[in-house]
Amino acid sequence: MNGSGMVRVNVTLSPEDLSRVDALAARLGTSRSAVLREALRRFPDPTGQPPAPAPSTEEIMATVRRIAVKAGKWDGAGVVRAWREKG
């Protein structure tokens, strides 16, 4: 698990399904992971509970602002570079 509470997994998809995921990610300007997470949110819950609504843009931006205040000034690109080199 990384600092965001996310867990990295490997997923096996057909070439057609991967093409669909990639096309959606490109169209939405997001990542493959975000497309798959959103698909899971929209999938019916086996317990019969309705899917959780996606957060609004306002909620997302409020969260981003709170994180930015807590983080202060930092070199995000440097952090990612160090993580990749460590990896």
Steps between C-alpha positions, in 0.01 A plus 500: 500500500632846418446832674166558327345185644503337158636152431681419175368189321552325168190440289466278195283646223433404141659731242151629415418582862836673546432705187165605645661598832774695319248677276289601800805617693616710204155647445460585869859617545561254781682176577410138436471453876251785530287353221495159669422652843209694352370186325503318834316787668227469237477120523212378719605408852441130575335599830234694311628836620491773234843605370660791678464818298818640353620810684416832337768718346453739790561221753809385314643852477430562870697185582784607270513841672509340848784272392689792343476699825626203704777416252631853465768556238649178369655361184234257378696408188806429715296274727367301204850480347645369826217248535557373145877471551449314827253263345 
